[in-house]
């Protein structure tokens, strides 16, 4: 989609040639004609990065024929909807601080960081309503933070500006939030955006971009794609990640063109005989690409005349869930192999998406797209600096470690709203145990961090007194509904990782305690461990119900859950779901008939005394 800019406060003497020359002198090449009106003009840029650069370089800073120019996005009043862009954000600003600031003016559905060349950060923010976005612009424009003044603009909301005509949607496509990356849209609506991620040698990046960006523009135009070259990541690295968004056909054609450019450059500089294609893929998909006994890979190698290797599992880390698929052969052979490899990866990804949607009720009541705690702007990608195993570029990235499959594979908006079960208790209590030395980081200076966290999550968060002078853990008591629990616990897990309370290659695993009625403890385990086994494919958490535990005054016992964030959350939600099912059955069948009904999780209490099980 073109980014149209408004050029205002122009002198009547200004001509279109004056503007073209000005933009050219500032190395801001225009994508099309200058549309000049009386006192203002419009210009187009093919991507947001160039548009931001033009705004930052010119607006309020350049005088033309005696008047200071104003440059901003051109968004008509009818398109001023829920999306705004905030620029000039301090690069060291923590995400939690920004989240808290944005949340003051409404419900934030999405925060997407724009990958720019500017020293400061840029984010696109989507609020739940038009009114909230308007309030945020009014309140945050010029907001001062550590000598940085926020600059805010409306940006076009694709859902308002480009509604998909009903007849253009594919049969069976029920998505209301398509991501049309191809300029001008496409008659072939796609349900899932699954980008191609490749690594290119750093010395070829300039050739791929071309003089004044002309080569990359040509690629995107011919293939109807969006190509993001992450040049600033891992300064000094031998390779840079490139992300290609398009249809499968457009993706493959863009990849082929990039391979041809690199091979031509290598031939001219005599750097190498053949440049391999390196594809990045999430480890969770690679097994199905390889196939049983390597059959899928061998078939692709045989049919395309290539040699394919996959990086070792030892190269994976908590920051880097991707493996590198290296394809060696001619440009034509590598391009053909890419088609087959992506076909397999895409198929695996779509199957996983289907499975996730089927399991959505594991975390009832949650709208993950509105939580504001996922990796911003990288909904389908790992953390910006993460692809090669380096620490993430953002100071605060709560789920670089724990989301694994979820945050790097599944775009938050694709989950959609989870079905809300009103039968769940409004307030839940979870006791989360953190290292004693981390208490100060969670509380913050004069309690600032814990207060901010409580506001962000909508939960009560208290740290219990230490039980002794030498205890290694302290208990954090979190009270709130399911969504608040998810947000609060997620931020605590992330804070511990950010503050290096766990080793770089170590996942943050914490122990959580929840209380359940003693009469349902056996159901948590299930007959012969059946319930636990059903969860085993979903989480790696450890769930313990001590056999000799005496119920408290409320006839409740403690269930201990140990694991990384998503494992713990899934286990917590599933256990509460079991408890709720039992309560509903007891209400429906007060004479104990419930145990004879068809619910697979309901067996007689006496057969299954509390015990220990591993999920």
RODO-2510 file (C-alpha; in nm, 4 decimals, decimal comma):
residues 615
     n   res          X          Y          Z
     1     x     0,0000     0,0000     0,0000
     2     x     0,1312     0,3427    -0,0963
     3     x     0,1919     0,5902     0,1845
     4     x     0,0473     0,9234     0,0742
     5     x     0,2003     1,2288     0,2393
     6     x     0,0484     1,5734     0,2789
     7     x     0,2854     1,8685     0,2231
     8     x     0,1358     2,1789     0,3820
     9     x     0,2091     2,5469     0,4474
    10     x     0,3493     2,5964     0,0975
    11     x     0,4076     2,9344    -0,0582
    12     x     0,2001     3,0098    -0,3709
    13     x     0,5338     3,0410    -0,5525
    14     x     0,6247     2,6749    -0,4960
    15     x     0,6168     2,4528    -0,8054
    16     x     0,6085     2,0760    -0,8447
    17     x     0,9667     2,0911    -0,9739
    18     x     1,0709     2,2754    -0,6571
    19     x     0,9328     1,9919    -0,4469
    20     x     1,0883     1,7212    -0,6630
    21     x     1,4266     1,8912    -0,6392
    22     x     1,3929     1,9389    -0,2627
    23     x     1,3074     1,5735    -0,2054
    24     x     1,5877     1,4661    -0,4371
    25     x     1,8437     1,6864    -0,2618
    26     x     1,7443     1,5280     0,0696
    27     x     1,7815     1,1794    -0,0867
    28     x     1,4093     1,1150    -0,0510
    29     x     1,3171     0,9916    -0,4010
    30     x     0,9468     1,0088    -0,4815
    31     x     0,7553     0,7101    -0,6144
    32     x     0,5276     0,9049    -0,8473
    33     x     0,4049     1,2460    -0,9500
    34     x     0,3717     1,5492    -0,7234
    35     x     0,0070     1,6523    -0,6942
    36     x     0,0292     2,0282    -0,6313
    37     x    -0,2667     2,2307    -0,5035
    38     x    -0,2899     2,5871    -0,3791
    39     x    -0,0778     2,5993    -0,0640
    40     x    -0,0344     2,2232    -0,0294
    41     x     0,0628     1,9101    -0,2203
    42     x     0,0530     1,5303    -0,2073
    43     x     0,3316     1,2802    -0,2751
    44     x     0,3525     0,9006    -0,2566
    45     x     0,6044     0,6647    -0,0998
    46     x     0,6018     0,2881    -0,1607
    47     x     0,6771     0,1917     0,1976
    48     x     0,6341     0,3301     0,5458
    49     x     1,0049     0,3509     0,6162
    50     x     1,0599     0,6099     0,3429
    51     x     0,7458     0,7974     0,4469
    52     x     0,8689     0,8226     0,8063
    53     x     1,2098     0,9374     0,6860
    54     x     1,0481     1,2132     0,4774
    55     x     0,8327     1,3320     0,7680
    56     x     1,1230     1,3313     1,0141
    57     x     1,3601     1,5039     0,7703
    58     x     1,1313     1,7784     0,6420
    59     x     0,8363     1,8577     0,8669
    60     x     0,8915     2,1800     1,0574
    61     x     1,2590     2,1839     0,9594
    62     x     1,2814     2,2966     0,5982
    63     x     1,1990     2,6387     0,4589
    64     x     1,0819     2,6708     0,0991
    65     x     1,0182     3,0142    -0,0502
    66     x     1,0024     3,1702     0,2939
    67     x     0,7640     2,9237     0,4597
    68     x     0,8375     2,6266     0,6873
    69     x     0,6943     2,3085     0,5378
    70     x     0,4597     2,0734     0,7210
    71     x     0,4769     1,7062     0,6246
    72     x     0,2490     1,4342     0,7571
    73     x     0,0457     1,1344     0,6471
    74     x    -0,2476     1,2260     0,4283
    75     x    -0,5477     1,0771     0,6048
    76     x    -0,8904     1,2202     0,5257
    77     x    -1,1316     1,2768     0,8127
    78     x    -1,3452     0,9790     0,7148
    79     x    -1,0374     0,7542     0,7344
    80     x    -0,9229     0,8873     1,0714
    81     x    -1,0213     0,5773     1,2542
    82     x    -0,8464     0,3722     1,5235
    83     x    -0,4860     0,3663     1,3994
    84     x    -0,2195     0,6176     1,4947
    85     x     0,1570     0,6349     1,4611
    86     x     0,3850     0,7563     1,7403
    87     x     0,7368     0,8684     1,6453
    88     x     1,0408     1,0007     1,8306
    89     x     1,0062     0,7465     2,1126
    90     x     1,3237     0,7125     2,3239
    91     x     1,5048     0,3979     2,2060
    92     x     1,5628     0,2843     2,5649
    93     x     1,1997     0,3238     2,6723
    94     x     1,0720    -0,0026     2,8203
    95     x     0,7672    -0,1579     2,6589
    96     x     0,5822    -0,1795     2,9867
    97     x     0,6114     0,1985     3,0312
    98     x     0,4834     0,2633     2,6800
    99     x     0,2020     0,0105     2,7272
   100     x     0,0964     0,1798     3,0470
   101     x     0,1005     0,5218     2,8812
   102     x    -0,1079     0,4063     2,5845
   103     x    -0,3563     0,2230     2,8060
   104     x    -0,4460     0,5480     2,9843
   105     x    -0,6503     0,6562     2,6824
   106     x    -0,8355     0,3363     2,5951
   107     x    -0,8125    -0,0290     2,5039
   108     x    -0,5050    -0,0970     2,2912
   109     x    -0,5728    -0,3797     2,0455
   110     x    -0,2309    -0,3866     1,8840
   111     x     0,1085    -0,2179     1,9025
   112     x     0,3375    -0,2750     1,6072
   113     x     0,6928    -0,1474     1,5989
   114     x     0,8010    -0,0109     1,2621
   115     x     1,1486    -0,1216     1,1582
   116     x     1,3096     0,2125     1,0666
   117     x     1,6546     0,3601     1,0252
   118     x     1,5823     0,6363     1,2766
   119     x     1,7633     0,6569     1,6095
   120     x     1,4321     0,6768     1,7927
   121     x     1,1552     0,4181     1,7888
   122     x     0,8320     0,4293     1,5889
   123     x     0,5153     0,2329     1,6662
   124     x     0,1756     0,1947     1,5022
   125     x    -0,1036     0,1686     1,7578
   126     x    -0,4570     0,0392     1,7052
   127     x    -0,7166     0,1409     1,9634
   128     x    -1,0510    -0,0307     2,0112
   129     x    -1,2509     0,2759     1,9051
   130     x    -1,2125     0,5897     1,6964
   131     x    -1,2795     0,8069     2,0018
   132     x    -0,9960     0,6473     2,1993
   133     x    -0,7525     0,7057     1,9132
   134     x    -0,8612     1,0699     1,8931
   135     x    -0,8106     1,1154     2,2673
   136     x    -0,4654     0,9571     2,2490
   137     x    -0,3603     1,1946     1,9711
   138     x    -0,4845     1,4961     2,1651
   139     x    -0,3176     1,3920     2,4902
   140     x     0,0079     1,2459     2,3601
   141     x     0,0996     1,4960     2,0878
   142     x     0,4116     1,6710     2,2111
   143     x     0,4263     1,4497     2,5210
   144     x     0,7703     1,4976     2,6762
   145     x     0,9662     1,1963     2,7955
   146     x     1,3307     1,2437     2,8947
   147     x     1,3821     1,5311     2,6483
   148     x     1,2072     1,3421     2,3687
   149     x     0,8850     1,4925     2,2340
   150     x     0,6373     1,2427     2,0890
   151     x     0,5163     1,3082     1,7352
   152     x     0,1804     1,1554     1,6508
   153     x    -0,0198     1,1129     1,3309
   154     x    -0,3249     0,9321     1,2096
   155     x    -0,2396     0,6571     0,9647
   156     x    -0,4849     0,4913     0,7243
   157     x    -0,6873     0,2096     0,8739
   158     x    -0,7019    -0,0590     0,6066
   159     x    -1,0235    -0,1965     0,7522
   160     x    -1,1874     0,1387     0,6817
   161     x    -1,0079     0,2367     0,3623
   162     x    -1,0037    -0,0978     0,1824
   163     x    -1,2985    -0,3124     0,2808
   164     x    -1,2930    -0,6368     0,0869
   165     x    -1,5992    -0,6715    -0,1344
   166     x    -1,7923    -0,9833    -0,0348
   167     x    -1,7611    -1,1399    -0,3763
   168     x    -1,3808    -1,1279    -0,3602
   169     x    -1,3468    -1,3381    -0,0467
   170     x    -1,2558    -1,6999    -0,0920
   171     x    -1,5203    -1,9597    -0,0197
   172     x    -1,4952    -2,0574     0,3435
   173     x    -1,2910    -1,7522     0,4395
   174     x    -1,4417    -1,6123     0,7569
   175     x    -1,1543    -1,3843     0,8552
   176     x    -1,2483    -1,0203     0,9036
   177     x    -0,8899    -0,9035     0,9393
   178     x    -0,7071    -1,0005     0,6230
   179     x    -0,3527    -0,8737     0,5877
   180     x    -0,3352    -0,7534     0,2305
   181     x     0,0333    -0,6840     0,1835
   182     x     0,0228    -0,6687    -0,1927
   183     x    -0,0006    -0,3119    -0,3240
   184     x    -0,3430    -0,2415    -0,4571
   185     x    -0,4888    -0,5506    -0,2963
   186     x    -0,5418    -0,8906    -0,4443
   187     x    -0,8446    -1,0776    -0,5619
   188     x    -0,7011    -1,3859    -0,3940
   189     x    -0,7674    -1,3176    -0,0259
   190     x    -0,5401    -1,5169     0,2017
   191     x    -0,6426    -1,6377     0,5432
   192     x    -0,2934    -1,6654     0,6882
   193     x     0,0128    -1,4536     0,6254
   194     x     0,3076    -1,6922     0,6343
   195     x     0,6158    -1,4954     0,5263
   196     x     0,9364    -1,6336     0,3824
   197     x     1,2385    -1,5555     0,6000
   198     x     1,5824    -1,5836     0,4434
   199     x     1,9384    -1,4882     0,5368
   200     x     2,1489    -1,2920     0,2904
   201     x     2,5215    -1,2108     0,3157
   202     x     2,5633    -0,8568     0,4448
   203     x     2,7832    -0,7587     0,1485
   204     x     2,4896    -0,8179    -0,0897
   205     x     2,2340    -0,6057     0,0973
   206     x     2,3285    -0,2904    -0,0923
   207     x     2,2832    -0,4624    -0,4282
   208     x     1,9418    -0,5952    -0,3258
   209     x     1,8266    -0,2484    -0,2219
   210     x     1,9828    -0,0770    -0,5219
   211     x     2,0582     0,2873    -0,5832
   212     x     1,7981     0,5002    -0,4039
   213     x     1,6050     0,1808    -0,3342
   214     x     1,5150     0,1243    -0,6981
   215     x     1,6039    -0,2468    -0,7092
   216     x     1,3972    -0,3405    -0,4063
   217     x     1,1089    -0,1283    -0,5371
   218     x     1,1243    -0,3163    -0,8653
   219     x     1,1113    -0,6495    -0,6813
   220     x     0,8112    -0,5484    -0,4716
   221     x     0,6302    -0,4035    -0,7728
   222     x     0,6826    -0,7047    -0,9984
   223     x     0,5959    -0,9624    -0,7340
   224     x     0,3254    -0,7667    -0,5483
   225     x     0,5166    -0,8303    -0,2273
   226     x     0,6515    -0,6510     0,0765
   227     x     1,0211    -0,7105     0,1365
   228     x     1,1708    -0,6090     0,4718
   229     x     1,5495    -0,6080     0,4991
   230     x     1,6493    -0,5895     0,8644
   231     x     1,9722    -0,3999     0,8099
   232     x     2,0200    -0,2627     1,1603
   233     x     1,9990    -0,5963     1,3362
   234     x     2,3126    -0,7553     1,4755
   235     x     2,5575    -0,4885     1,3683
   236     x     2,8651    -0,6495     1,2194
   237     x     2,6937    -0,9819     1,1504
   238     x     2,7903    -1,1658     0,8333
   239     x     2,4260    -1,2189     0,7370
   240     x     2,1059    -1,0180     0,7582
   241     x     1,7503    -1,1530     0,7763
   242     x     1,5058    -1,0633     0,4989
   243     x     1,1305    -1,1127     0,5324
   244     x     0,9054    -1,1457     0,2270
   245     x     0,5264    -1,1069     0,2575
   246     x     0,3212    -1,2028    -0,0491
   247     x     0,1158    -1,4784    -0,2021
   248     x     0,3049    -1,8090    -0,2287
   249     x     0,3727    -1,7318    -0,5946
   250     x     0,4821    -1,3749    -0,5218
   251     x     0,7041    -1,4902    -0,2381
   252     x     0,8817    -1,7450    -0,4575
   253     x     0,9303    -1,4983    -0,7419
   254     x     1,0745    -1,2341    -0,5054
   255     x     1,3084    -1,4969    -0,3611
   256     x     1,4214    -1,5954    -0,7103
   257     x     1,4952    -1,2330    -0,8011
   258     x     1,6991    -1,1842    -0,4823
   259     x     1,8963    -1,5020    -0,5556
   260     x     1,9694    -1,3784    -0,9083
   261     x     2,0889    -1,0414    -0,7771
   262     x     2,3198    -1,2067    -0,5232
   263     x     2,4592    -1,4500    -0,7790
   264     x     2,5258    -1,1697    -1,0269
   265     x     2,7017    -0,9664    -0,7589
   266     x     2,9074    -1,2701    -0,6565
   267     x     3,0078    -1,3355    -1,0181
   268     x     3,1158    -0,9748    -1,0686
   269     x     3,3153    -0,9586    -0,7463
   270     x     3,4347    -1,3210    -0,7687
   271     x     3,3433    -1,3710    -0,4034
   272     x     3,1966    -1,7172    -0,4452
   273     x     3,0964    -1,9644    -0,7129
   274     x     2,7491    -2,0369    -0,5767
   275     x     2,5470    -1,8473    -0,3180
   276     x     2,3339    -2,0853    -0,1091
   277     x     1,9748    -2,0080    -0,0207
   278     x     1,9251    -1,9949     0,3567
   279     x     1,5672    -2,0192     0,4805
   280     x     1,4728    -1,9571     0,8441
   281     x     1,1979    -2,1787     0,9861
   282     x     1,0558    -2,2288     1,3327
   283     x     1,1823    -2,5464     1,4933
   284     x     0,8248    -2,6570     1,5530
   285     x     0,7707    -2,6899     1,1772
   286     x     1,1021    -2,8388     1,0715
   287     x     1,0257    -3,1965     1,1748
   288     x     0,7373    -3,2155     0,9311
   289     x     0,9516    -3,0644     0,6573
   290     x     1,2128    -3,3356     0,7099
   291     x     0,9535    -3,6132     0,7202
   292     x     0,9843    -3,9666     0,8495
   293     x     1,3421    -4,0883     0,8028
   294     x     1,4111    -3,7709     0,6049
   295     x     1,1867    -3,8728     0,3159
   296     x     1,0416    -3,5287     0,2437
   297     x     1,3829    -3,3618     0,2263
   298     x     1,5310    -3,6394     0,0145
   299     x     1,2396    -3,6088    -0,2280
   300     x     1,2889    -3,2322    -0,2621
   301     x     1,6638    -3,2780    -0,3122
   302     x     1,6066    -3,5415    -0,5791
   303     x     1,3413    -3,3445    -0,7682
   304     x     1,5274    -3,0112    -0,7633
   305     x     1,8886    -3,1260    -0,7886
   306     x     1,9915    -2,9500    -0,4681
   307     x     2,1728    -3,0377    -0,1480
   308     x     1,9765    -2,9413     0,1653
   309     x     2,1083    -2,9269     0,5210
   310     x     1,9413    -2,8059     0,8406
   311     x     2,1180    -2,6420     1,1336
   312     x     2,1627    -2,8416     1,4519
   313     x     1,9212    -2,8378     1,7424
   314     x     2,2152    -2,7224     1,9536
   315     x     2,2017    -2,3877     1,7709
   316     x     1,8583    -2,3151     1,9148
   317     x     1,8188    -2,0908     2,2164
   318     x     1,5370    -1,9284     2,4063
   319     x     1,5890    -1,6170     2,1938
   320     x     1,6190    -1,8092     1,8708
   321     x     1,3493    -2,0680     1,7959
   322     x     1,4491    -2,0829     1,4287
   323     x     1,6627    -2,3275     1,2386
   324     x     1,8481    -2,2491     0,9177
   325     x     1,7660    -2,4564     0,6100
   326     x     2,0608    -2,4259     0,3692
   327     x     1,9953    -2,5094     0,0041
   328     x     2,2920    -2,5463    -0,2326
   329     x     2,2640    -2,5566    -0,6092
   330     x     2,2087    -2,3315    -0,9077
   331     x     1,9811    -2,0297    -0,8756
   332     x     1,7094    -2,2139    -1,0658
   333     x     1,7457    -2,5259    -0,8508
   334     x     1,7423    -2,3280    -0,5247
   335     x     1,4348    -2,1334    -0,6356
   336     x     1,2506    -2,4563    -0,7173
   337     x     1,3530    -2,6047    -0,3821
   338     x     1,2209    -2,2950    -0,2032
   339     x     0,8770    -2,3546    -0,3553
   340     x     0,8639    -2,7114    -0,2250
   341     x     1,0124    -2,6275     0,1163
   342     x     0,7686    -2,3429     0,1761
   343     x     0,4807    -2,5620     0,0623
   344     x     0,5640    -2,8099     0,3391
   345     x     0,6223    -2,5408     0,6023
   346     x     0,3040    -2,3569     0,5089
   347     x     0,1016    -2,6770     0,5294
   348     x     0,2418    -2,7528     0,8760
   349     x     0,1741    -2,3975     0,9891
   350     x    -0,1874    -2,4040     0,8703
   351     x    -0,2463    -2,7366     1,0444
   352     x    -0,1108    -2,5881     1,3667
   353     x    -0,3332    -2,2831     1,3296
   354     x    -0,6330    -2,5113     1,2932
   355     x    -0,5309    -2,7014     1,6056
   356     x    -0,4863    -2,3788     1,8035
   357     x    -0,8306    -2,2551     1,7034
   358     x    -0,9813    -2,5870     1,8105
   359     x    -0,8081    -2,5566     2,1480
   360     x    -0,9029    -2,1923     2,1998
   361     x    -1,1231    -2,2695     2,4990
   362     x    -0,8169    -2,3733     2,6995
   363     x    -0,7796    -2,0067     2,7928
   364     x    -1,1413    -1,8888     2,8152
   365     x    -1,2321    -1,5248     2,8220
   366     x    -0,9068    -1,4009     2,6724
   367     x    -0,8703    -1,1799     2,3679
   368     x    -0,4979    -1,2169     2,3019
   369     x    -0,4976    -0,9430     2,0402
   370     x    -0,6007    -0,6917     2,3038
   371     x    -0,3553    -0,7902     2,5747
   372     x    -0,0721    -0,5713     2,4530
   373     x     0,1970    -0,8052     2,5823
   374     x     0,3050    -0,9924     2,2735
   375     x     0,6074    -0,9111     2,0645
   376     x     0,5081    -0,5847     1,9040
   377     x     0,5216    -0,5519     1,5316
   378     x     0,6595    -0,8974     1,4870
   379     x     0,3503    -1,1033     1,5166
   380     x     0,4771    -1,3732     1,2837
   381     x     0,8452    -1,3276     1,3501
   382     x     1,0916    -1,3913     1,6303
   383     x     1,2373    -1,0905     1,8151
   384     x     1,4203    -0,8464     1,5837
   385     x     1,7701    -0,9345     1,6919
   386     x     1,6712    -1,2847     1,7834
   387     x     1,7053    -1,4703     1,4523
   388     x     2,0748    -1,5309     1,5059
   389     x     2,0533    -1,5963     1,8749
   390     x     2,1447    -1,2513     2,0022
   391     x     1,9432    -1,0790     2,2746
   392     x     1,6289    -0,9095     2,1470
   393     x     1,6600    -0,5525     2,0283
   394     x     1,3784    -0,4261     2,2463
   395     x     1,4603    -0,3549     2,6102
   396     x     1,1442    -0,5331     2,7176
   397     x     1,0123    -0,8383     2,5370
   398     x     0,8123    -1,0486     2,7825
   399     x     0,7608    -1,3450     2,5559
   400     x     1,0898    -1,3695     2,3691
   401     x     1,1406    -1,6745     2,5847
   402     x     0,8049    -1,8096     2,6738
   403     x     0,5781    -1,7691     2,3787
   404     x     0,7883    -2,0013     2,1676
   405     x     0,5450    -2,1389     1,9195
   406     x     0,2733    -1,8891     1,9994
   407     x     0,4332    -1,5466     1,9588
   408     x     0,6758    -1,6299     1,6801
   409     x     0,4415    -1,8503     1,4788
   410     x     0,0914    -1,7335     1,5451
   411     x     0,0009    -1,3686     1,4842
   412     x    -0,1961    -1,2475     1,7864
   413     x    -0,4868    -1,1212     1,5766
   414     x    -0,5355    -1,4641     1,4245
   415     x    -0,6479    -1,6038     1,7568
   416     x    -0,9432    -1,3699     1,7650
   417     x    -1,1603    -1,3323     2,0717
   418     x    -1,1731    -1,6447     2,2821
   419     x    -1,5212    -1,7637     2,3806
   420     x    -1,6085    -1,6135     2,7147
   421     x    -1,7467    -1,8524     2,9724
   422     x    -1,9391    -1,6385     3,2169
   423     x    -1,9556    -1,9302     3,4590
   424     x    -1,5907    -1,8771     3,5520
   425     x    -1,5374    -1,6915     3,8795
   426     x    -1,4795    -1,3219     3,8324
   427     x    -1,1767    -1,3216     4,0617
   428     x    -0,9021    -1,5853     4,0770
   429     x    -0,6092    -1,6057     4,3179
   430     x    -0,2716    -1,7369     4,2040
   431     x     0,0404    -1,7507     4,4197
   432     x     0,3493    -1,7175     4,2010
   433     x     0,6931    -1,7853     4,3495
   434     x     0,9886    -1,5723     4,2357
   435     x     1,3573    -1,5662     4,3386
   436     x     1,4060    -1,3619     4,6558
   437     x     1,6675    -1,1441     4,4865
   438     x     1,4101    -1,0457     4,2202
   439     x     1,1676    -0,8847     4,4642
   440     x     1,3236    -0,5393     4,4263
   441     x     1,2937    -0,5497     4,0472
   442     x     0,9260    -0,6482     4,0660
   443     x     0,8442    -0,3766     4,3205
   444     x     1,0490    -0,1032     4,1528
   445     x     1,1618     0,2272     4,2978
   446     x     0,9132     0,3359     4,5655
   447     x     0,6752     0,0666     4,4405
   448     x     0,6420     0,2249     4,0959
   449     x     0,6814    -0,0943     3,8928
   450     x     0,4381    -0,3112     4,0866
   451     x     0,1763    -0,0333     4,0830
   452     x     0,2195     0,0118     3,7099
   453     x     0,1969    -0,3629     3,6565
   454     x    -0,1230    -0,3821     3,8621
   455     x    -0,2803    -0,1008     3,6574
   456     x    -0,1743    -0,2583     3,3300
   457     x    -0,3090    -0,6020     3,4190
   458     x    -0,6148    -0,4907     3,6126
   459     x    -0,5150    -0,7115     3,9040
   460     x    -0,4203    -0,6856     4,2696
   461     x    -0,0524    -0,7792     4,3103
   462     x     0,1054    -0,8186     4,6525
   463     x     0,4308    -0,9719     4,7717
   464     x     0,3921    -1,1790     5,0863
   465     x     0,6392    -1,1325     5,3737
   466     x     0,9371    -1,3671     5,3779
   467     x     0,8816    -1,6797     5,5872
   468     x     1,2405    -1,6661     5,7126
   469     x     1,5706    -1,4806     5,6735
   470     x     1,7290    -1,7203     5,4252
   471     x     1,4399    -1,8190     5,1984
   472     x     1,5269    -1,8537     4,8302
   473     x     1,1785    -1,7659     4,7017
   474     x     0,9065    -1,5131     4,7772
   475     x     0,5376    -1,5470     4,7058
   476     x     0,3580    -1,2998     4,4789
   477     x    -0,0192    -1,3021     4,5365
   478     x    -0,2107    -1,2120     4,2192
   479     x    -0,5866    -1,1562     4,2390
   480     x    -0,7934    -1,0894     3,9302
   481     x    -0,9976    -1,2420     3,6440
   482     x    -0,8377    -1,4763     3,3850
   483     x    -0,7209    -1,2002     3,1514
   484     x    -0,5613    -1,0078     3,4372
   485     x    -0,3845    -1,3243     3,5534
   486     x    -0,2493    -1,3821     3,2041
   487     x    -0,1154    -1,0285     3,1726
   488     x     0,0262    -0,9984     3,5242
   489     x     0,1984    -1,3361     3,5247
   490     x     0,3316    -1,2810     3,1742
   491     x     0,4891    -0,9518     3,2719
   492     x     0,6495    -1,1038     3,5806
   493     x     0,8001    -1,3888     3,3768
   494     x     0,9301    -1,1337     3,1266
   495     x     1,0712    -0,9015     3,3912
   496     x     1,2728    -1,1844     3,5451
   497     x     1,4207    -1,2621     3,2045
   498     x     1,4904    -0,8990     3,1250
   499     x     1,6694    -0,8433     3,4550
   500     x     1,8864    -1,1542     3,4003
   501     x     1,7656    -1,3503     3,7017
   502     x     1,7907    -1,6561     3,4778
   503     x     2,0815    -1,7620     3,2580
   504     x     2,0686    -1,6519     2,8911
   505     x     2,0110    -2,0083     2,7703
   506     x     1,7716    -2,0965     3,0515
   507     x     1,3948    -2,0724     3,0266
   508     x     1,2157    -1,8892     3,3046
   509     x     1,0262    -2,1573     3,4940
   510     x     0,8296    -2,0575     3,8017
   511     x     0,6080    -2,2396     4,0484
   512     x     0,2454    -2,1314     4,0765
   513     x    -0,0091    -2,2427     4,3364
   514     x    -0,3842    -2,2449     4,2801
   515     x    -0,6497    -2,3747     4,5173
   516     x    -0,9196    -2,6206     4,4102
   517     x    -1,1980    -2,7924     4,6066
   518     x    -1,0615    -3,1088     4,7644
   519     x    -1,3503    -3,3036     4,6113
   520     x    -1,2223    -3,2275     4,2604
   521     x    -0,8522    -3,2914     4,3174
   522     x    -0,8765    -3,6429     4,1793
   523     x    -1,0426    -3,5130     3,8651
   524     x    -0,7404    -3,2956     3,7985
   525     x    -0,5372    -3,6118     3,7506
   526     x    -0,8037    -3,8291     3,5907
   527     x    -0,8405    -4,2045     3,5855
   528     x    -0,5002    -4,3592     3,5385
   529     x    -0,3641    -4,0124     3,4658
   530     x    -0,5872    -3,9808     3,1591
   531     x    -0,6590    -3,6101     3,2073
   532     x    -0,2922    -3,5306     3,2447
   533     x    -0,2006    -3,7340     2,9394
   534     x    -0,4502    -3,5392     2,7330
   535     x    -0,2653    -3,2209     2,8264
   536     x     0,0800    -3,3666     2,7690
   537     x     0,0855    -3,2670     2,4039
   538     x     0,0051    -2,9080     2,4912
   539     x     0,2438    -2,8212     2,7741
   540     x     0,5579    -2,9236     2,9529
   541     x     0,4392    -2,8076     3,2944
   542     x     0,4634    -3,0227     3,6042
   543     x     0,1428    -3,0481     3,8068
   544     x     0,1546    -3,1781     4,1643
   545     x    -0,1351    -3,2529     4,3989
   546     x     0,0225    -3,3833     4,7232
   547     x    -0,1447    -3,7006     4,8518
   548     x    -0,1177    -3,6165     5,2213
   549     x    -0,2476    -3,2605     5,1932
   550     x    -0,5080    -3,1597     5,4514
   551     x    -0,7855    -2,9388     5,3101
   552     x    -0,8034    -2,5862     5,4516
   553     x    -1,1028    -2,4268     5,6219
   554     x    -1,2666    -2,3807     5,2804
   555     x    -1,2196    -2,7494     5,1959
   556     x    -0,9635    -2,6579     4,9310
   557     x    -0,6231    -2,8046     4,8498
   558     x    -0,3260    -2,6529     4,6696
   559     x    -0,2288    -2,7612     4,3188
   560     x     0,1344    -2,6835     4,2360
   561     x     0,2206    -2,5967     3,8746
   562     x     0,5820    -2,5632     3,7626
   563     x     0,6794    -2,4544     3,4136
   564     x     0,7443    -2,1768     3,1661
   565     x     0,4786    -1,9140     3,1062
   566     x     0,2547    -2,0710     2,8441
   567     x     0,2841    -2,4163     2,9997
   568     x     0,1785    -2,2738     3,3344
   569     x    -0,1066    -2,0701     3,1852
   570     x    -0,2473    -2,3612     2,9883
   571     x    -0,2336    -2,5836     3,2946
   572     x    -0,3987    -2,3211     3,5156
   573     x    -0,6819    -2,2636     3,2719
   574     x    -0,7436    -2,6324     3,2106
   575     x    -0,7499    -2,7111     3,5827
   576     x    -0,9988    -2,4315     3,6467
   577     x    -1,2068    -2,5597     3,3575
   578     x    -1,2179    -2,9060     3,5179
   579     x    -1,3239    -2,7541     3,8508
   580     x    -1,5984    -2,5566     3,6796
   581     x    -1,7263    -2,8635     3,4960
   582     x    -1,7506    -3,0544     3,8234
   583     x    -1,9406    -2,7668     3,9875
   584     x    -2,1864    -2,7542     3,6997
   585     x    -2,2411    -3,1292     3,7187
   586     x    -2,2958    -3,1171     4,0935
   587     x    -2,5578    -2,8465     4,0441
   588     x    -2,7277    -3,0477     3,7714
   589     x    -2,7028    -3,3850     3,9444
   590     x    -2,6981    -3,3136     4,3190
   591     x    -2,7426    -3,6814     4,4101
   592     x    -2,4023    -3,7801     4,2741
   593     x    -2,5277    -3,8915     3,9321
   594     x    -2,2613    -3,6704     3,7759
   595     x    -1,9935    -3,9303     3,8109
   596     x    -2,1918    -4,1622     3,5862
   597     x    -2,2285    -3,9128     3,3046
   598     x    -2,0260    -3,9026     2,9871
   599     x    -1,7745    -3,6360     3,0879
   600     x    -1,4358    -3,8066     3,0380
   601     x    -1,2852    -3,5992     3,3171
   602     x    -1,5383    -3,7144     3,5752
   603     x    -1,4520    -4,0294     3,7692
   604     x    -1,5432    -4,1269     4,1270
   605     x    -1,3263    -3,9395     4,3755
   606     x    -1,2393    -4,2540     4,5709
   607     x    -1,0655    -4,4163     4,2742
   608     x    -0,8168    -4,1368     4,2305
   609     x    -0,6565    -4,0022     4,5441
   610     x    -0,4459    -3,6900     4,4908
   611     x    -0,1051    -3,7624     4,3485
   612     x     0,1647    -3,6213     4,1259
   613     x     0,1531    -3,6047     3,7497
   614     x     0,3663    -3,4479     3,4802
   615     x     0,1874    -3,2651     3,2001
***
